[in-house]
């Protein structure tokens, strides 16, 4: 949703009517997003139907600003993805968690100008993934590596799969 709204936000407007149309659509999108968040907390079949109808009203709207109208039509075509939360309220409405997970990989790639081989890339990705998982579980990455490599560590770390399973069951 944030990415969808960002597309509207970035539109260049040259007339007052276009600016007004853009701001109206942006406010409708954020209002709809807030209602989707509320739906996640208390989903009902009636509310689901209301939100689907409202989605269509927002994204089938014709503003007279051709670029905005084309963008709304493109977003309407993504209806299934944008309204997935109506069928699966447990899924997040945004991808911030996923994007934050890969941010360190992007930063590392920019600084080091990427790797020189596929094996190097796979190694980097594996270790960054392990590091992120350890951080999320509150485990020292170095203790985890030390335990796996047989080094003496202050506190041995169990298998990450066991830790993830235990956290999911809790």
Secondary structure, 3 states (H helix, E strand, C coil): CHHHHHHHHCCCCCCHHHHHHHHHHHHHHHHHHHHHHHHHHCCCHHHHHHHHHHHHHHHCCCCCCHHHHHHHHHHHHCHHHHCHHHHCCCCCCCCHHHHHHHHHHHHHHHHHCCCCCHHHHHHHHHHHHHHHHHHHHCCCHHHHHHHHHCCCCCCCCCCHHHHHHHHHHC
